[in-house]
Amino acid sequence: MGSGLAARRAGSPAARDRAPGTADGSGALTAAAALSAGEIAAGVRARELRAVDVVTAALERIERADPTLCAFVEVWREEAVRRAGELDARLDRCFGSPGEGVARPREITRTSDGARAGRGGSLPLAGVPLAVKGRHGLRAAGPLLAAGCVAVGATSVPGPGTAWQTWGLGARGRTVNPWRADRTPGGSSAGAAAAVAAGLVPLATGGDGAGSVRIPAAWCGVVGLKTTRGRLPSADRTGLAVPGVLARSASDAASWWHVMSREAAAAGPPLPVTAVWSSDLGFAEPDPEPVALARAAVERLEAAGVVRLVRPRVPPRLLDPGPAWLALRTPGADPAGAHRVRAENDRRLAGLFAGAELLLTPTAPTAPHGHEGPGDRYSTSLTWAFNLSGHPALSLPAGFGGDGCPAGLQLVAPHGREALLLAVAREAGTEAGVGG
């Protein structure tokens, strides 16, 4: 594990082929595990890979790693292999059978965003192993399965008995952070983040009601996208919880978004993108280290020409959304005060986005806490404002703290601007070495 951590900390190219907590303890990913979702789909559509081989390899990784990681509540081995075989048969009928074995990444011809145009274009995620959040996660995964994903299992979410949600309970015990087993991965999309970070799957679905995608993404060192309220279906009566995704790269998160939203890929925005930085949104009290890591990531983005910080006329200062969020979640509570807070924060955010395209903050106010819980700190203090307001937001890996665990940089955009977040995140990984 140590070599993988060192590679990521140094920002070296080797970091792209490393992951924490791998089953052999070396930190090195196999060729199959190192493939992105885009690379897998390109190879399967081109018949350079067999979906059944890719899925079987993912299932074997889960079998080796999950007794320690505890990221899954269910693994659907027989169904996943059957589904992958059906997908191979469908593609064989169209394009012929591939050679034996799993190709190495360099053997796969692909475009710059990891996708292959032309053959198999109706299956943009052909053969991609997918983990879904919780036992009922398949209900919302229909578009992904239709796009060629193969669901391999359900990931852990918090169990009963705690008011705090930054943890997960897998079939074999508490889900651990792949970077440090004595720390939580965050939650509530706990198993999803851990499985992606450890290289078990390239994509995992999540849900974000207060930071439940972004916080585990930050603490596990992956990309996590929360969508705009109302853009995708959600069963949450309050409108606070929306679908999201966890991925090892922004390109893979974008693939998820294009399938789920049916929004065509567009040209990236002109760079640099204007942005406002806030360490605390005017009310939170984050620890110095996650602030410093996030700010350093912003400085790398500036130096690479990805963003340009602007000074707003009025510094970002929102009303603390916590009481309003809790009121909306509490049956029988009077929502009038919550609606007033939401309206005022919406007004302030509208003013901010009138002068800048992005708002940048640390994703979480603290490093990952231990399995005993966060104490009296709200891990959500920098994220749940945007569940209340409905803005899309994305967490990018921002580096490592002194405890060896990752931290995140949160990007927030105007309503409906997921494409902007994903484009900036891709540029961040390519140009500035931030994120994936």
TAURGI-V908286 format. One record per residue. RES is the residue in three letters. OMEGA is omega in degrees with one decimal (999 if undefined). BURIAL is I if it has 16 or more other ideal C-beta (glycine too) atoms within 10 Angstrom, else O. Layout:
BEGIN
{{RES;OMEGA;BURIAL} {RES;OMEGA;BURIAL}}
END
This chain:
BEGIN
{{MET;-174.4;I} {GLY;-178.1;O} {SER;177.9;O} {GLY;179.1;I} {LEU;-178.0;I} {ALA;-178.8;O} {ALA;-179.7;I} {ARG;-179.8;I} {ARG;-177.5;O} {ALA;-178.4;O} {GLY;-176.1;O} {SER;176.5;O} {PRO;179.9;O} {ALA;-178.6;O} {ALA;-178.8;I} {ARG;-178.7;I} {ASP;-178.9;I} {ARG;174.5;I} {ALA;178.8;I} {PRO;166.9;I} {GLY;178.9;I} {THR;-169.0;I} {ALA;-178.2;I} {ASP;176.0;O} {GLY;-176.1;O} {SER;-174.2;O} {GLY;-178.4;I} {ALA;175.1;I} {LEU;170.9;I} {THR;179.1;I} {ALA;-178.8;O} {ALA;-177.6;I} {ALA;-177.8;I} {ALA;179.9;I} {LEU;173.6;I} {SER;175.5;I} {ALA;179.3;I} {GLY;179.0;I} {GLU;177.7;I} {ILE;-177.3;I} {ALA;178.5;I} {ALA;-178.9;I} {GLY;179.8;I} {VAL;179.3;I} {ARG;179.8;I} {ALA;-177.4;I} {ARG;170.1;I} {GLU;175.8;I} {LEU;170.5;I} {ARG;178.9;I} {ALA;-177.4;I} {VAL;177.8;I} {ASP;179.5;I} {VAL;-177.8;I} {VAL;178.1;I} {THR;178.0;I} {ALA;177.5;I} {ALA;179.1;I} {LEU;177.7;I} {GLU;176.4;I} {ARG;178.0;I} {ILE;-179.0;I} {GLU;-179.6;O} {ARG;-169.5;O} {ALA;-168.8;I} {ASP;174.4;I} {PRO;176.5;O} {THR;-175.1;O} {LEU;179.9;I} {CYS;-177.2;I} {ALA;-173.7;I} {PHE;170.4;I} {VAL;176.3;I} {GLU;173.6;O} {VAL;-172.2;I} {TRP;-171.5;I} {ARG;-174.6;O} {GLU;-179.3;O} {GLU;-179.0;O} {ALA;179.3;I} {VAL;178.2;I} {ARG;179.8;O} {ARG;178.8;I} {ALA;177.8;I} {GLY;176.9;I} {GLU;179.2;O} {LEU;177.0;I} {ASP;-178.5;I} {ALA;178.9;O} {ARG;-179.0;O} {LEU;177.1;I} {ASP;179.5;O} {ARG;-177.8;O} {CYS;-166.8;O} {PHE;-177.1;O} {GLY;-173.9;O} {SER;177.3;O} {PRO;173.6;I} {GLY;-179.0;O} {GLU;171.3;O} {GLY;179.8;O} {VAL;-178.1;I} {ALA;172.0;I} {ARG;-177.7;O} {PRO;-175.2;I} {ARG;-179.5;O} {GLU;-174.4;O} {ILE;176.9;I} {THR;-176.9;O} {ARG;176.0;I} {THR;-173.5;O} {SER;-179.5;O} {ASP;175.8;O} {GLY;-177.8;I} {ALA;175.1;I} {ARG;177.5;I} {ALA;173.4;O} {GLY;-167.6;O} {ARG;177.4;O} {GLY;-175.8;I} {GLY;178.5;O} {SER;178.7;O} {LEU;-173.9;I} {PRO;178.7;I} {LEU;-175.2;I} {ALA;173.5;I} {GLY;-177.1;I} {VAL;175.8;I} {PRO;-174.9;I} {LEU;169.5;I} {ALA;-179.5;I} {VAL;-175.6;I} {LYS;174.1;I} {GLY;-175.6;I} {ARG;-179.0;O} {HIS;-174.9;O} {GLY;-180.0;I} {LEU;-176.9;I} {ARG;-177.5;O} {ALA;-172.9;I} {ALA;-176.7;I} {GLY;179.9;O} {PRO;179.5;O} {LEU;177.9;I} {LEU;177.6;I} {ALA;178.9;O} {ALA;175.2;I} {GLY;176.4;I} {CYS;175.1;I} {VAL;-179.3;I} {ALA;-177.0;I} {VAL;-179.9;I} {GLY;179.6;I} {ALA;-175.9;I} {THR;-173.8;I} {SER;173.0;I} {VAL;-179.1;I} {PRO;175.2;I} {GLY;-179.8;O} {PRO;167.7;O} {GLY;178.1;O} {THR;173.1;O} {ALA;-179.8;O} {TRP;-169.9;I} {GLN;-176.9;I} {THR;177.2;I} {TRP;178.8;I} {GLY;178.2;I} {LEU;178.6;I} {GLY;-179.5;I} {ALA;-176.5;I} {ARG;179.4;O} {GLY;-179.5;O} {ARG;177.2;I} {THR;-178.2;I} {VAL;173.8;I} {ASN;-177.5;I} {PRO;-179.2;I} {TRP;177.3;I} {ARG;-173.9;I} {ALA;179.1;O} {ASP;179.2;O} {ARG;177.4;I} {THR;174.3;I} {PRO;-169.3;I} {GLY;-179.2;I} {GLY;12.5;I} {SER;177.4;I} {SER;-171.2;I} {ALA;-178.5;I} {GLY;179.3;I} {ALA;-178.9;I} {ALA;-178.8;I} {ALA;-178.6;I} {ALA;178.8;I} {VAL;-178.7;I} {ALA;-178.0;I} {ALA;177.0;I} {GLY;179.3;I} {LEU;176.0;I} {VAL;177.7;I} {PRO;-177.4;I} {LEU;174.5;I} {ALA;178.0;I} {THR;177.9;I} {GLY;172.9;I} {GLY;-173.1;I} {ASP;178.4;I} {GLY;178.9;I} {ALA;-173.8;I} {GLY;-168.8;I} {SER;167.8;I} {VAL;-171.9;I} {ARG;-179.0;I} {ILE;176.5;I} {PRO;174.9;I} {ALA;179.6;I} {ALA;-173.7;I} {TRP;176.9;I} {CYS;175.2;I} {GLY;177.6;I} {VAL;177.7;I} {VAL;178.4;I} {GLY;-178.5;I} {LEU;169.3;I} {LYS;-175.1;I} {THR;176.0;I} {THR;175.5;I} {ARG;176.6;I} {GLY;179.3;O} {ARG;178.9;I} {LEU;-178.8;I} {PRO;176.3;O} {SER;179.8;I} {ALA;-175.8;O} {ASP;-176.9;O} {ARG;-177.6;O} {THR;-175.4;I} {GLY;-178.6;O} {LEU;-175.7;I} {ALA;-179.7;I} {VAL;177.6;I} {PRO;176.8;I} {GLY;-177.5;I} {VAL;172.1;I} {LEU;-174.9;I} {ALA;177.5;I} {ARG;-179.5;I} {SER;176.1;I} {ALA;178.7;I} {SER;178.2;I} {ASP;175.4;I} {ALA;178.0;I} {ALA;177.1;I} {SER;176.2;I} {TRP;-176.8;I} {TRP;-178.4;I} {HIS;178.2;I} {VAL;-175.2;I} {MET;-175.2;I} {SER;-172.5;I} {ARG;178.1;O} {GLU;-177.9;O} {ALA;175.9;O} {ALA;-177.9;O} {ALA;176.2;O} {ALA;-179.3;O} {GLY;-178.8;O} {PRO;172.5;O} {PRO;179.6;O} {LEU;-2.6;O} {PRO;175.1;I} {VAL;179.6;I} {THR;-174.6;O} {ALA;174.4;I} {VAL;177.4;I} {TRP;170.4;I} {SER;179.2;I} {SER;-170.5;I} {ASP;-178.7;I} {LEU;176.7;I} {GLY;-177.4;O} {PHE;-176.4;O} {ALA;178.8;I} {GLU;-177.2;O} {PRO;174.8;I} {ASP;-177.5;O} {PRO;-172.3;O} {GLU;178.2;I} {PRO;175.4;I} {VAL;-178.4;I} {ALA;179.4;I} {LEU;179.0;I} {ALA;-179.9;I} {ARG;176.9;I} {ALA;176.5;O} {ALA;177.0;I} {VAL;179.9;I} {GLU;175.5;O} {ARG;176.8;I} {LEU;177.0;I} {GLU;-177.0;I} {ALA;-179.8;O} {ALA;179.2;I} {GLY;179.4;O} {VAL;177.8;I} {VAL;173.0;I} {ARG;-179.1;O} {LEU;175.7;I} {VAL;179.7;O} {ARG;-178.3;O} {PRO;178.2;I} {ARG;176.8;O} {VAL;-179.8;O} {PRO;178.9;O} {PRO;-179.2;I} {ARG;179.8;O} {LEU;168.4;I} {LEU;178.0;I} {ASP;-176.8;I} {PRO;-172.9;I} {GLY;-179.9;I} {PRO;179.1;O} {ALA;178.9;I} {TRP;-178.8;I} {LEU;179.1;O} {ALA;179.7;I} {LEU;-179.2;I} {ARG;-174.9;I} {THR;179.2;O} {PRO;177.7;O} {GLY;179.7;O} {ALA;177.5;O} {ASP;-176.0;O} {PRO;-173.2;O} {ALA;179.7;O} {GLY;178.6;O} {ALA;180.0;I} {HIS;178.1;O} {ARG;177.6;O} {VAL;179.5;I} {ARG;-178.0;I} {ALA;-178.8;O} {GLU;177.6;O} {ASN;176.4;I} {ASP;179.4;I} {ARG;-178.8;O} {ARG;179.0;I} {LEU;176.3;I} {ALA;176.8;O} {GLY;179.0;O} {LEU;-176.5;I} {PHE;171.6;I} {ALA;-177.8;O} {GLY;-179.4;O} {ALA;-177.9;I} {GLU;-176.9;I} {LEU;167.1;I} {LEU;-177.5;I} {LEU;177.4;I} {THR;163.6;I} {PRO;178.0;I} {THR;-177.8;I} {ALA;-177.4;I} {PRO;-176.7;I} {THR;167.2;I} {ALA;177.1;I} {PRO;179.7;I} {HIS;178.0;I} {GLY;-176.0;O} {HIS;177.0;O} {GLU;176.4;O} {GLY;-174.8;O} {PRO;-175.9;I} {GLY;-177.0;O} {ASP;179.0;O} {ARG;171.9;I} {TYR;177.5;I} {SER;-175.9;I} {THR;-167.2;I} {SER;179.7;I} {LEU;-175.6;I} {THR;-169.2;I} {TRP;172.7;I} {ALA;-173.7;I} {PHE;164.4;I} {ASN;177.0;I} {LEU;-177.7;I} {SER;179.2;I} {GLY;-178.4;I} {HIS;173.6;I} {PRO;-178.3;I} {ALA;-176.3;I} {LEU;174.6;I} {SER;175.6;I} {LEU;171.8;I} {PRO;-174.4;I} {ALA;-178.9;I} {GLY;-173.6;I} {PHE;176.6;I} {GLY;179.9;I} {GLY;177.6;O} {ASP;-179.8;O} {GLY;-178.3;I} {CYS;-179.7;I} {PRO;171.4;I} {ALA;-175.1;I} {GLY;169.9;I} {LEU;-179.9;I} {GLN;173.8;I} {LEU;178.8;I} {VAL;-176.7;I} {ALA;173.6;I} {PRO;179.9;I} {HIS;175.7;I} {GLY;-175.2;I} {ARG;175.0;I} {GLU;-178.3;I} {ALA;177.1;I} {LEU;178.6;I} {LEU;-175.3;I} {LEU;178.3;I} {ALA;178.4;I} {VAL;179.1;I} {ALA;177.2;I} {ARG;178.6;I} {GLU;179.8;I} {ALA;179.3;I} {GLY;-176.0;I} {THR;-170.3;I} {GLU;-171.3;O} {ALA;-177.8;I} {GLY;177.9;I} {VAL;177.3;I} {GLY;-175.3;I} {GLY;999;I}}
END
